[in-house]
Amino acid sequence: MSEKLSLVVLISGSGSNLQSIIDGAASDLPVEIKAVISNKAEAYGLERARSAGIETRVLNHNEFDGRDSYDQAWRSYRRVSARLGYSCRIYAYSYPNPS
């Protein structure tokens, strides 16, 4: 059996694609969803994740004082996730590495 790929899934709405990944992971898709992050607290996909026992987080840019504080929140989350063995590499183009 191959090693599972650890995922952090980004959502902003109902999470229908997330649900497909959750369903696949429950059968034979070799992935493990470590966390789900949304920019909207009311996104239904967060409830889908919670129901599946997956960590959730909301990072809404409107709740930060500016781009710098929002970027700092992402860097902090990326540092923690890296220590736990997964990363948010999708943000590599927008956000600097947390080194």
C-alpha positions in Angstrom: 0.0 0.0 0.0 1.4 3.4 -0.9 1.8 6.3 1.5 -1.1 8.7 1.8 -0.7 12.3 0.5 -1.5 14.8 3.3 -3.8 17.6 2.1 -4.9 21.0 3.3 -8.1 21.9 1.3 -9.1 25.5 0.6 -12.8 26.3 0.2 -15.0 29.3 0.1 -18.5 27.8 -0.3 -20.5 24.6 -0.1 -17.5 22.3 -0.3 -18.9 19.9 -2.9 -15.3 19.2 -4.2 -14.2 18.8 -0.6 -16.9 16.2 -0.1 -15.7 14.3 -3.1 -12.2 14.2 -1.6 -13.6 13.1 1.8 -15.6 10.3 0.1 -12.6 9.2 -1.9 -10.4 9.2 1.1 -12.9 7.0 2.9 -12.6 4.4 0.1 -9.5 4.0 -1.9 -8.1 7.5 -2.7 -4.6 7.6 -1.0 -5.0 11.0 0.7 -5.5 12.2 4.2 -7.2 15.6 4.7 -5.3 17.3 7.5 -7.2 20.6 7.5 -9.8 22.7 5.7 -9.4 26.4 5.4 -12.0 28.9 4.3 -12.0 32.7 3.8 -15.7 32.6 4.8 -16.9 31.6 8.3 -20.4 30.7 6.9 -19.0 28.3 4.2 -21.0 25.1 4.4 -17.9 23.2 3.5 -16.6 23.8 7.0 -19.5 21.9 8.4 -18.7 19.0 6.0 -15.2 19.0 7.3 -16.2 19.1 11.0 -18.6 16.2 10.4 -15.7 14.2 9.0 -13.6 15.0 12.0 -11.2 17.3 10.0 -9.6 20.4 11.6 -11.1 23.7 10.2 -9.8 27.2 10.2 -11.2 30.5 8.9 -8.8 33.2 7.6 -11.0 36.1 6.4 -8.8 38.9 5.0 -11.6 41.4 6.1 -10.9 40.6 9.7 -7.3 41.8 9.6 -5.9 45.3 9.9 -4.2 45.0 6.5 -2.3 42.8 4.2 0.7 42.5 6.5 -1.3 41.1 9.4 -3.2 38.7 7.1 0.1 37.6 5.6 1.5 37.0 9.1 -1.5 34.8 10.0 -0.8 32.7 6.9 2.9 32.5 7.8 2.0 31.4 11.3 -0.4 28.7 10.1 2.2 27.4 7.6 4.8 27.2 10.3 2.5 25.1 12.5 1.4 22.9 9.6 5.0 22.3 8.6 5.8 21.0 12.1 2.8 18.7 11.9 4.1 17.2 8.6 2.0 19.0 6.0 2.1 22.3 4.3 0.0 24.9 2.4 2.3 24.9 -0.7 -0.5 26.3 -2.8 0.3 29.7 -1.3 4.0 29.5 -2.2 3.4 32.0 -5.0 1.5 34.6 -2.9 3.2 34.2 0.4 6.8 33.9 1.4 8.2 30.7 3.0 7.9 30.8 6.8 11.6 30.2 7.4 
